[in-house]
Amino acid sequence: MTKPGEIDESLYSRQLYVLGKEAMLKMQNSTVLIIGLKGLGVEISKNIALAGVKSLTLHDPEPVQLQDLSTQFFLSEKDVGKPRDAVSRAKLAELNSYVPVDVMASLQDHKQLLNYQVVVATDTLSLERKIELNNLCHANGIMFIAAETRGLFGSVFTDFGDEFTVVDPTGEEPLSGIVSDIETDGTVTMLDDNRHNLEDGDYVKFSEIEGLERLNDGNAYKVEVLGPFAFRIGSVKEFGTYKKGGVFTQVKMPMKLSFKTLQESLSEPEHLFCDYAKFDRAGQLHLAFQALQTFQNRHQGQLPRTLNEGDASELIKLVKELAVEQPLVLGDETPVNEKLITELSFQARGDVPAVIAFFGGLVAQEALKACSGKFTPLKQYMYFDSLESLPDSDKFPRTEETTRPINSRYDSQIAVFGIDFQRTLANSKVFLVGSGAIGCEMLKNWALMGLGSGPDGKIIITDNDSIEKSNLNRQFLFRPKDVGRNKSEVASEAVCAMNPDLKGKIQWLIEKVGPESEDLFNDNFWSNLNFVTNALDNVDARTYVDRRCVFYKKPLLESGTLGPKGNTQVVIPNLTESYSSSRDPPEKSIPLCTLRSFPNKIDHTIAWAKSLFQGYFTEAPENVNLYLTQPNFVEQTLKQAGDVKGILESISDSLGNRPYTFEDCIEWARLEFEKKFNHEIQQLLYNFPKDATTSNGAPFWSGPKRAPEPLVFDLENPDHFHFVVAGANLRAYNYGLTGDEGKPDFAYYKSTLSKIEVPAFSPRSDVKIQANDEEPDPNANNGVGGDALEALAAGLPEPSSLAGFKLVPVEFEKDDDTNHHIEFIAAASNDRALNYSIEPADLQKTKFIAGRIIPAIATTTGLVTGLVNLELYKVVAGKTDIESYSNGFINLALPFFGFSDPIASPQGKYNDKSYDRIWDRFDIKGNVSLKELIEHFDTKEGLEITMLSYGVSLLYASFFPPKKLKDRLNLPITEVVKLVTKTEVAPHVKTMILEICADDKSGEDVEVPYITIHL
């Protein structure tokens, strides 16, 4: 277990990148009480337990009912009749060993309630009881959240007190930029048209300014934005005159918020609108949820009956009365929306797993904001509905009869969608690609809703990854005992235990979905699916699955998260564009010149350090092994482009300076330190002295170019010491030597280093350094003549003299803190940062950037999965109206919700025929001959094929000579492919895609769909 003030980074690594250490420590000192352990309460509890608070207390002594199993994933049929909190406690405690979970017997002891930082009340408490509890919390500085869901509707209310401080409203990295000029009126201009991206009212501080040194005092200056490249901070006339240099950094200023109590805010609510297309519904639902409570009070706690017109009429009457009592909620001119209120009444007894997941993620994140002060809280009410998820009544009739309970675990869902829809859901065949964070949440939702559980239903999961400890913080189907096992296997077992109806209905695989597995994921496999869901974390895999779904015309549900941000996309055949239709812009790469010689940010030094790591410990050993095992390696290397000199020198150094003891490895690391952080810096300053000027007379070292300082090795400096320790251990690993066992012995290193003779620097006049990226690289094309390379190659030892010798390349692994990988990269990066007066980074930030880690939190994952499954209902219902579907964009840090209709698939035209550019193709049955194919398009489509290709192979072109055509025109397509490619079409291939160029009836070249040959 960790000590107070420490965080288990192996468990919370990805969450730390989202919240930061300070917020995490605040959370770990917070106690939370959850009241109500039906679906919503346990979903909130699960997310909070995974996040890691000091303790979690539950209160819900009510007995478990069978319909609770619709949304309460920790319950089973054997728990029916037992107290909800007691049976949930043990399962919640399994999620995180750092979070003790207790049960509170009664809410009557107000003194006991004062022990909590946050109280969350869900739908088991009446409105009157919530008001009473909230008043107590507000008076005693306890944050309070109330939430409830009713079918496809839900609401949340927050009260964080009279004065709540938000430490970091957005969670975004502070903006920074390089200054090119500061005028006397305080106008700050950016360098080289780099946008500052600041907003009016932001604050910045400055550093490294010459001439206006008073601005470097660390004070925050308020910004007035003048345009994308300039802002004003107020007059600096008295500070002096700007000379050069300077960096601005955004300062996150605390924000204070004030909240009303539940009682005070009922008649004058402040709303967060989550869907501006439903802007007018917030006030309606605000009154309707209050009216539901009045209805319950009048009917012995019973909610309106499912699809009961009489109960709906009574609820409408109650809403109208409330509208008169609270005139500010709707305003004088807005009538009560009877259709909306009727639907709420019809569904009030229902529970929908997807809605629970959405609100479970949202409310848990609000509770974590209350604990930590990180991110902007929701203020104060939010209402949400997904009525578009209801199936069309002509296909799936909803009546009192079709929605009545049938004494099953799905009764709460049947109450909303009806029994016919439930059967269709159960008999669906689905493919889930990935069973990590989103995959676990997806499967949990599917188990609750009974997806694939029917006689004709099936769920197929594939994931080629195994479980690591860091997964446990957000992939909630996994437990510590599962570490090392296959994700898909464990996830399958977990959901079958959750819902026994899925036993025998889930097939788990460990194959990666891609071109290499098309014999497994073949035509028969894809054709039998109803739809596909992606739960992937990389674009390439998503794009491949998307292409398969387009080819086989299968709906695809797509989603992703990035810390508190998330997105969902639905792809429907012949209706919407596909996932691949739009792509994010490529990441901005760091210019090579900046990386090599002129870094100005810690990102630059981390990238440089990772490249150094790869060069030393991966590429050099790999080159040695290739040299020793491939007879023609040198000849092939001399012919290729790229850094041939560097490859040959690395082989020469690796074999010529071979270490035989660990002390040799320490000596190598110490000398490399001198070379990289002293000699190379001195050489750079020899080529470009600090007083150097450019061709137009401007100082060379200005703007983004920082004049570096050589480092003098100091064993007491942790970054110097760790460079040697990590470098020596990694070198020892390459050569099969024993390095440090456990913590490095400082005295041993000091003694070993004292014996090493470090050569003095001697400048070289033949070294050329590229001054900027616009200039040609003087070291391109190896920078030396062919004779010098030949001589370098000739100097290598004969491979035969090293028979059996082999190096062990290092395979970069970011999550093992004992392997010295991140230790080396962090030390090398920080040493280079010290060269250039850049603020160093800690291990966590270095790991995040070097390991390209995607930040993740369980709350976002749960919420996004809820949104995906609301779209899933529409897919199962077979909706064909594009406006009934939604793509979602959320940012829980702000909080922000944005929904939009999917983009329609683009249409094309040839001759007088229209077609869908994404989804349509020409389907040809049978292994026809090339001649038959050409004639078919001429007579049936009015198209003259001018070129036909299979992959990269051209099968036919109208300009081919007659003799060439004669050999292939009468051959079946598969034989033409064999003739051209010299390879057989694989036996598992049942469909072939041919790309076509064609002219229309008027002889114009037209864009047309591709051809699919069904063999």
N, C-alpha and C positions, 0 to 999 in steps of 0.2 A: 504493500500500500504506500501511497505517497505521503509525504509529511505536509503539515499545514503550510500554505504558501507555494506548494508545488503542484504541477499539473502533469498527469500521465500523458505525455505527448504521443506515446505509441497507440493510445486509445483515442485521444481527442485531436489527433494531428490535423485533420481536414477542417474540423470545427474551429480550431485555433486560428486558422487563416481567415476565417470569417469574422470571428468575434474579438480576437486579440486577447492577450494574457490578462490584462486588467479586468475586462468584462467577464472572462471565464472565472477568475478568482472571486469576483463579486457573486456570481451565480453559485459558486461552490460554498458560499457562506449564507445562502438563502434557503429558507424553508417555505414549502408550498403546501396548501391544503386544497384538495379537490373534492367537491361535494357532488355526488351523483356518479355512479359507475355503470350507467348504461353505455351504449356505443360511444357517444360523444365524450363522456368523462374518461373512459379508458383510453381513447385515442389521444386525448390531451395528456393524460398521465404518461402514456408510453413515450411520447415525444419529449416530455420534460425529463423523464428518467434517463433517456438516452443522452440528452444534453448535459446532464450532470449538475444537480443542485445538491445542497447539503442534506436535505431529507425531503421525503414526499409522504404526506399523510392523506388517507382516503376516508371518506365517510359516505356510506350508502348501505344501511342495514336492511333495506328492502329485499325480499326473496327474489331469486332469479326466476324469470319466466321463460318458457320455451321460445317465444318470439324475440327475446333478448339476443339469441344466437344469430339473428339477422345482422347485427352490427357489433356485438361484443365478442371479439376474437379470442379472449382468454377463457371463455366458458364452454362447457360441453353439456350434453343432455343429463349427465349424472349430477351436475351442479344445480339443476332445477330445484327450487325450494330453499336453497342455502342463501345466506346473506351475500349480496353482490360484492361488498368490499372485502369480506373475509376470503372469498374464493379468488378474487383478483389479486390480492396482495402478494402471494407467493410468486405468481407468474410475472408481475411487475418487478419484483425484487431480483429476478433472474437477469433482467435486462442490463443492469449496471451494478457491479459489486460495490461501487463507490457511493451509491445512493440507497440508504436504508429506507424501507417502506413500512409505514405503520398504519393502523386503523384507529380512527377516533370513534368512540362509542356513541357520543351525544354532542349536539351543538349547543346544549343549554349552558355549559360552563363558559361564560364570556371571557373569564381570565385566561382560560386555555387557548381561546381563539387569538389572543393578543401575542402569542408566540410565533405567529407566521408573518412573513413579509408579504406574501401574496395569497389571496383566497379566490378560488375559481368555483363559481356555482353554476351547475348545468341544469338540464330540464327536469330534474327530480324535485326541485324546490319551487314553491309557488312564487308568484311575483311579490306578494305581500311579504313573504319570508325573505326574499332577496333584498327588498327595500330595507327591512329591519337590519339584516346582516350588513348591508352596504353602509348604512348610517353608523353602525358600530365601527366598521373598518375605517371609514372616512375620518371619524373623530379621533382615531388612534394611529393615523399615519400608515395604515395597511392598504396596499393596493388591492383593488377588487375588480373581478371580471365576471360577467354573467353571459351565458351563451345557451342557446337551445336550437334544436332542429326539428322541423315538422315536415316529413316527406321530402319534397324537393325544395323546401324553404328553410332558411336559417337566419339567425340573428346573433349579434354579439354586442355587448356594452362594456366599456372600460371606464374606470374611475381610479386615477393614480394620485388623487389628493389635490389639495389647494396649490401646492408648489412642487412640481416634479421636474427634475433636471435631466435633460437628455445630453449625455456627454458627447455622443457622435451621432448626429441625425441621419447620416446616409451610409456610413460604413465604407465609403469609397476611399481609396488612397489619396492623401493630400496632393493637390496639383502642384507642379513646380515648373519653372522655365528659366531660361537664360536671358538676362537683360542686355539690351544693346544701347539704351540711352535713357536718362532721366532728366527731364527739363525742370526749370526752377518752379513751375506751377505744380510739380508732382506728377506730370504725365510720364508713365513708364512704358517704353516701347520694347517689344519682343525682338529677339534675334532672328534674322532670316525668315521672316514671315511665319514664325511658329505661333500657332494660336495659344492663348493663355487659358481659354475655357473657363474663366471665372465668371461669376454673376455679381450684379450689384449687391452690396451688403456683405460680400465675402471679406475675409481678413487675410492679410499676408504678412510674412516677415522676410527680411532680407539678410543675405550674407555675401561676403567677398566683394563688396562694392568698394571701389577706390575713388576718393574725392568726396564722397558723401558718407564717410565712415560712421556717422551717427546713426545711419539707417541700419547698421549691422548690430544694433543694441539688443536684438531679440524681441523688441516690442512688436505688437500686431497693429497693422495699419488697415483701416477700412477702405474698401475698393469701390470706385465708381467706374463702371465699364464704359469705355469710349468707342470700342469696336473690338473685333476679334483679335487684334494684334496690339492693343494699347489699353491702359487703364490709368486712372488718376488716384493718388493717395493724399492729395492736399499739398500745399506749398512746402517746398524744401529750401526756399531761398536762403534762410539763415543757416542751413547746414553746410554750405560750401558749394563747390562746383563739381559736377560729375566728371570723372576722368575715364574710367573703364571698368569692365567686369560687373559681376553681380548675378546672384541667383535669387529668385523669389520662391517662397514655399507657402502654400496655403495653410492657414491656421484654423483648425476646427474649434469653433467657439461653442461653449455650452449653451443650450437652449432651455428656457424655463417655460413650463406649461401648467395651466390651471384647469382642473376638472370639477364639474358639478356632480352632486350625488345622483343616484338613480331617481330618487324621489323628485329632486329639483328639476331634473332634465326631461321628465316625461312629457310635460306640456310644451317645452321649447327644446326639442332635440337638435343636437348638432350631428350631422350625418357625414360619413365617408361614403361617397358613391362609388360602387365597384363596377358598375356597368352603365355608362351614360345613355345607352339605348333604352334603359329602363329607369331613367332619371325620376320619373313620376311615381315609381312604385315604393320608394323608401318611406314616404309619409303614410301611404296606404297600409303598408305592412307594419309600421310602427303602431298604428291604431289596432290593426288586426291581431297582432300578438298579445296586446293588452286584452282585447276582447276575448281571445281564447281562454285567458285566465278567468275572466268573469263567467264565461260559459262553464268552465270546470267547477267554479264555486257554486253554480246553480244546479249542477248535475252530479253531485257527490264525487267530484274529482274526475269525472269522465270527459274525454274530448269528444268533439263531434264524430258521429258515426261515418264510416267510409261511404262515399257516394250517396249520402242521405240528404235529399233536397230540403227536408224540414229543418234539419240541424243547420244547414248552410244558410237558410233564410233567417234563422235566429241569430246566427253570427253576424250577418249583414246588418241586421237591426241594431245589434250591440255596437258595431263599428260606427254606424251613423250617429248613435247617441254620444259616443266618445268624440266624434268629429265636432259636435256642438260644444262639448265640455272643454275640448282642447282646440280652439279655433285656429291657433297659429300653426298647427301641424300640417293641415292641408291648405289653409287659406280659404277665403270666402267663396271663391269662384270654382273650386275644384270639387266635383262630386265624388262620392265613394265609388270605387271601381268594383262593382258587384261581381263581375266575372272572375277577377283576381281573388276576391275574398271567398267566393264559392269554391275555387280550386284549393285554397288553403284549408277550408273546412273539409273537403273531400279527402285530403291527404293527411290531416292532422294526426291520425293514429299510425301513420306509416313512418318507417325509418329506412333511409337509403344509404348504403355503405359509402358511396362516392361523396355524398353531401357531408357525412360524418368525417370522412378523410379530409375534405376541404376545410371544414371548420376546426377539426382537430389540429391541423397544421397551423392555421391562422391564430387560434386562441393560445396554443402552446407558445408560439413566438411572442405574442403579446405578454404572456406571463414572464418569459425570459427577458423581455425589454424591461418589465417592472423590476426584475431582480438586478439587472446589470446597468440600466441607463443607456444601453447601446441600442441605436436605431430609434426612429420616431414612432411613438405609440399611435394606435388608431384612436381617433377622437370624434365622438364618443360612441356613436351607434353605427353599425353597418348591417344592412339587410341584403340577402342574396336569394335568388331563386334560379332554377334551371327548368322551367316549364317546357322548354323546347325538347327536353329529354323524354317527354311523354310520347308513347307510340301513337300513330294515327288511329283514330277510333274505328275506322272502317276495317282495318286489318286486325286490330287487337281491341275489341270492345271492352270498355270499363263500365261496369254496372255494380250495383250492390251485390249481386250474385257472383260476378267474376272476381270481385276483390275481397270477398269474405274470407275469414281465417279458415285454414284447412288443418290446423293443428300441426304445422310444420315449422322448421327453423326459418323458413323464408316468408312467414306470414306478414312481417312488417314491410317487406318489399312487394309482396303480392297486393297489399293494401293500396299501394301507389300505382302499380303497373298492370295488375290483373294476372290471373292464373295462366292465360294463353301465352302472354309474353314471357312469363316465368319458364314455361316449358320450352319456348324457343331459345331462351337464354341458356337453359340447361343442356340443350342438344347442339350447341354451337361447337365448332371445331376451330381452335385458335392456336397460334404459334407465338410464343414469347421469346424474343431474342435478347438474352441477357437476364441474369438473376442477381444483380447487385442491389444497389440502394433502391432504384425505381422498380426493379424486377421483384424484390421482396414485397414492397408495398402493393404492387400490382397483383401479385398472387394472393396476398392477404385479402384484398378487396374481392377478387374472383371467388375465393373460398366462401366469403360471406354471402355473396350474391348467388352462389350456386352455378356459376358459369362452367360449362363443360361437364356438369355432374350427371346429366341425363343419360338414357340408354344409348343415344347416338352421339353423345358429347365427347370431347377430348381436348386436353391441354398438352401441348408439346413445348418443352423448355430446353434451350441449349445455352451453355455458357462454358467456355474452356478455361475458366479461372478457378482458383482455389481460395479458400477463406483465409484472410490475414487478421491479426488482432485489430488493426486500424479500421477494419470493416464493421466491427461490432458496434461502433458508435452510431451507425445510421442504417445498417442492413439488418433489420430487426428480427428476421427469422433465424439468425445465427447466434450461437452462444459460445463461450470460451472453449467448451469441449469440442466444438466443430472446427477449430482452427486447423488448417491443413487439408481439410476434406473438400470435395468438389461442391461448388456453390449450387449448381442445379440439383444435385442429389439431395443435399440437406434441405434446400428450399422445398423440394417436392415432399419430403418426409414431414416437414413442419406443417404444411398446409393440409396434408392428408390427416394429420392429427387434429388440426383445427376443424376440419369438416370431413368426417369419414365417408361422405357421399363421393369424394374425389378419389377414393382408393380404386386403383385399376383404371382410372381415367387420365392419369398424368404419366407422360413419358418424358424422362429426363435424358439429356444428351450432353456430351462435353465437346462436341465438334464445333469448330468455328464456321460461321456461315460465310462462304466466299467461293470463288471459282474453284478452289481446290476440293471442295466438298459437294460439288454438283451431282456426283453419282449417288450421294445420300439424299441431299435435298433436291430431288429430281422432279420431273414433270408431274408424276403421280402424287408426290408429296404436296407440292404447291396447289395443284388442282383440287385437292380434297379439303382445303382450308376455307373457312368462312371469312376470316380476317387475320391480320398480323399486327402485333404490338412490338415496338422497339423499346428496349430498356438498355441502350448502349451509351458508351461514353466517348466515342470517337466518330468523326465525320465519315471516314472511309467506309466503315462497316454500315453506318446508316445509309449511305448512298447506295451501297451494293444491295441491301435489303429493299430499298426503295425501287431500284431498277427491276428486281425480281417481282415486286408487287405490281408494278406497271405492266410488266410482260404478261403476268398471269391474271391481271385485272382483279387484284385483291385489295380491299380497303386496308389502309395502314394508319395506325395510331402512333404518333411520334411525340416525344417530349424530351426535355432536358432541364438541368438545373445548374446554376453557378452561384454558390453561396446563397444569399437570400433571394436571388432572381430565378425565375423559371419561365418556361414557354411550353405550349402545347400546339400541335398541328394535326389536323385530320386530313387524310388523303383519300378521296373517294373516286373510284373509276368513272371516267367519262363525265365528271362533274367538277373536280377541283384540279388545280395544278399539283404536281408531285413535290416531294421533299427536295429533290434535286433541281427543281425549277429556279430556286433562288438560293444563293450561297452568301455567307458572310464574306466581307473583304478579307484578303490574306493578311496575316499579322505583319506588322512593319518589322523588317529585319534591321539589325544593327549594321551600319556601313563597316566594311572591312577595315578601312583606315582608322575609324574610331576605335574598333576592337583592338587593333594592333598597337596603336601609338597614342591615341587621344581620347581616352574614356572621360566622361564627365558625370556619369551616374553609376550607382551600385549595380544596376542591371548589366551595364557594360562589363564591369569587372567580374561579375559572376559568370557571364557567358564566356569571357576569356579564360577564367579558371576551369570551367567545365571542359573547354576545348583543350586546355593544358593537361587535365586529368586523362582525357581520352587519348591524347597523343602519347603521353608517357606510358600509361599502364594498359591500354587496350590496343591502339594501332601499332605501336612499336613491337610488342610481342607478336602480334598477328603477322607483321611484315617479316620478322625473324623466322617464324614457323613456315611461312610461304617460301622464303629464300632457301630454307634447309630441306624442304620437301618437294618443291617444283623445280625440275632441272632447268627450265627456260625462264625462270622468274626474272632474272636480271635483264635478259634480252627483251622480254615483254615490257618491263618497266621503262627501259630506255626509249621505247617507241611511243609511250603514252604521253598525253599532256598532263599538266598538273605539277605538283611539287616533287619531281623525281629526285632532286638533290636532297630534300628533306627525308624521303623514304630511305635512300641509300645511307645517309648520315645516321639515321636512327638505327639501322641494322648494324652499322659499323660500331656505334657507341654501345649498343646492347651486347654485342659479342666481344668487343675490344675492352670494355670496362666491366666485364662480368664480375658481380660480387660473389665472394665465397663465404663471407660471414655477415652477420647482421650489422656489425660495425662498418663494413664496407657500404652497406645500404644507408647508414646514417651519414657517412661521409658524402655519398652521392647527393643525398637530399640537401645537405648543408651547402655544397658547391652549387647546386641548382638554385638555391635561394640567392646566393651571391650573383649568379648569372642573370636571373630574371628580375630581381628587385634592386640591384645595384649597377652591375656592369651594363646591362641593356639600357637602363635609364641614363647612365652617364654617356653612353654612345648616342642616345637620342639628343641629349643636350649638347653634345659635341657637334652633331649635324645641325641642330637648331638651337643655338645659344639663347639664353633668356632675353637678351636684347636684340634678337634677330628680328628683321622686318620682312614683309612680303615685297613683291615686285613693285607695288604701288606705294611703298613706304609705310604702310600700317604695321603695328606690332604683330609679329607672327603669333605670339602667345596671347591671344585675346579671344573673346567670344566663347565658343565651346571648347577651345583648346586651353587646357590648364597646364602650366609649366610644372613638370614633376620634380620631386626630390628623391635622390637615391636613398635607400634604407641602409642603415648600419645595423648589422645583425645584433639582436639583444635577446638572449635566452630567456630573460625575465618577461619579455613581451609574449603574451599567450599566442598571438597569431604567428609570430616567428617560430615559437616552440612547436606549435601544432603542425606547421608546414613541414618541419623536419620529422616529427613523430609519424604523421600520416604518410608522408612521402617515403620514409624508410620502410614502414610496414608494408606498403603497397608494392614497393620494389622487391622486398623479400618474398611477398606472395608470388610475384611474377616468376621468381627464380626457385621457388620451392624451398625457401629458407624459413626458419622459425623466427618470428618477430616477437613483439611484446606479448606477454601472456597476462592479460588484465591491464591494470592502470600503469602507464609508463613511469619508470623510475627516473625522476628528475636528476638525481645525483649521478646516475649512470650515464645519462645523456650529456650532462655537463662535463664529466670526465672524458667521455669519448670525443666530444667536440673540441676539447682543449688540445687534443693531439693532432688536429687536422690543420694542414697548411693551406690557407686560402690565398690564391694568387691575386696580385694587385691588378687593377684595371689599366689597360693600355688601349687608347683609342685607335680605331682603324679608319683610314681615309677611304678605303674601298667599299665601305658599307653604305648602301643607298636606302633611304627611307622615304616612302610615299607621303607627301605632305597633305594631300586631300584626295577625295574619291574622284574628283574630276580629272586629276592627272593620271597618266598611264602608270601602272605599277612597275617600278624599275626592276623588281625581282620576278616579274612574270616570265613564263617560258623557262623557268628554273634559274634564271639570273646568271647562269654560267655557260660556258661553251661545251660542246659535245665532248671535246678531248678531256676536259676536267671531269665530266661525269664518267667517262670511260676509265679514267685513272682511279676515281673513287670506287667504281665497281671492281676494278682489278685488285684493289687493296683489301677487299673483303676476304675473310678466311674461307678456305675450301669447305663446302658442306660435308664432304666425306670425312674431314678431320673432326667433325662434331656429330658423328653418327649416334642417333638415339637421343641427342640433346633437344629439348623442347621447352619453350616458355609457356606460362599459364596466363593468358590475357584476363584482365579484370572485366567483369560484366557489371555495369553500373546498377546499383541497387540503393535507392534513396531511403528505404524504411528500416534498414538495419544500422543502428547507431554504433555497433561494435566493429564494422568493417572498414572504417577509416575513409570511406568514400566522401561523404558530406563534410567530414572533418577536414580533409585535404582541400576540397573546393572552397569551403568557407575561409580557411586560413589563407589560401592563395588569393582569393578574391579580396579579402580584407587587407592583405599586404599590398596588393596593387592599389587598393583604395587609399592606403596610407601614402603611397607614392604620389598620388594625385590629389591629396587633401579632400577626398570624398568620404562622407560619413559611412563607416563600416556597417555591416548587417550582422544580426545574430544568426545562430544555426537554423532557427525556424524559418526566417525569411529566405535564407540561402537555399534551404531544402525546397521551399515552395517554388522559387524561381528556377533553380537548377533541375528539379525533378518534374517541372511543368505540372504541378499538382493542381487538380481542379478542386477549389474549395467547395465544401458541402456541409449541409446541416439537415437533420432529419425533418424539421418542420416544413421546409420548402419541398422536400421530396414527397411528404405525405399530402400536402396541399395540391401539388401538381398532379399526383396520381389520381386524386379525387376528380380533378377537372378532366383528365383523360377518360376516366370511367363514366363521366356524365356524357361524353361523346360516344363512348362504347354503346350505351343504351340506344343511341340514335342509329348507329351502324347495325346493331342487331335488329332494330325495327325496320331497317331498309329504307330510311328516309331518302328522298330524291330531290328535295328542295335545298339548294345550297345555303339559303338564309337560315335554315334550321340548325346548321352546324356552326361551331365557333372555334377560332384559334385564340389562345389565351397568352397574355404576357403579364407577368406579375413581378413585383419587387416588394418583399415583405419588410425591407428596411424602411421604406418611405411612409406608410405602405401605399402601393399603387397596384391597381388592377386594370387591365385593358383587354377588351374582347373585340374581335372583328370577324366578319364573314370571311371564309376562305376565298382565295382568288380563284376565279373560274379558269378551267383549262382553256388554252388558246385554240382557236379554230383556224383551219386552213382550207384551201379550195384548189381543185384542178378540174379542167373542163367545166361541167356544170355540177360537180359533186363537192359537197362540204365534208370535212373530216376533222377529227380531234387530233391536234398535233402531238399530244402526249400519249393518249390511250389507244388510238386506232392504228391498225396495220392491215396488210393484205394477208389473209389466211389461205394457204394453198394446201389441200389435202393430198398426201401421197408423195412418193419420191419421183416426181415428174422429171421428164428430160428437160434440158436447157432449151431446146427448140419449142417444146410445149409451153414452157413458162413464158417465153417471148411472145408466142402467138396468143396466149391467154390474155396478156396485158394489152395487146394490140386490138383484139376483138371485143373483150369484155370491159376494158377500162378506157380505151381510146388513148393509150399511152405507148410510145415507142421507147423501149428500154435502150439507153445509150451506154450504160455501164452497170455491172452487177458485181458485188464483192462479198466475200465471206471473211469477216475479220479484216486482216490487212491484205488478204489475197484477192487479186482481181480475177474473177472467173470469166467475165465477158466484157467486151467493149466493141462498139460498132465500128471502130477503126482497126480492129484486128484483121490481119490478112486472111483471105478465104481458106488457105490451107490449115491455118491454126484453128479456125472455127470448125472446119470439117471434122477435126479430130474429137471435138467435144459436144457439138450441137445435139447429137442423138444419145449422148450419155445421160443417165440419171444424175441428178444434182450431187448426190453423195460421191459418185464416180468422178464428176468434174472436180469436186473439192480434192479428192484423192490425187487426181492427175496434177493439179496445180500445186497443192501443198506438200505432196509426197507423203502424206499421212492419212490413215484411215479415220473416218468419223467414228468416235468411240461408241461402243455398243449401248451405253446408257443414254446416249443423246436421242431424244424423241422429237425434238423440235430444233430447227436451224434458222438462224436469223441472217437474212441477206439484205444488204444495203443496196439501194437502187437509185440511179439517176435516170430521168426520163423526160421526154418531150411530149407536150400535149398535142391536141388535134391541130392546133395552129402552128406547130413546130417550135413552140417556145419551151425553153427549159423550165420545169416547174418542180417545186418541192412536194414530195409525196411521202406517205408512210413507208416504213420498211416492210419486208416480206417475211412471213413466218411459214416455213415448210414443216408441216406435220407429217413426220415420216410414217 
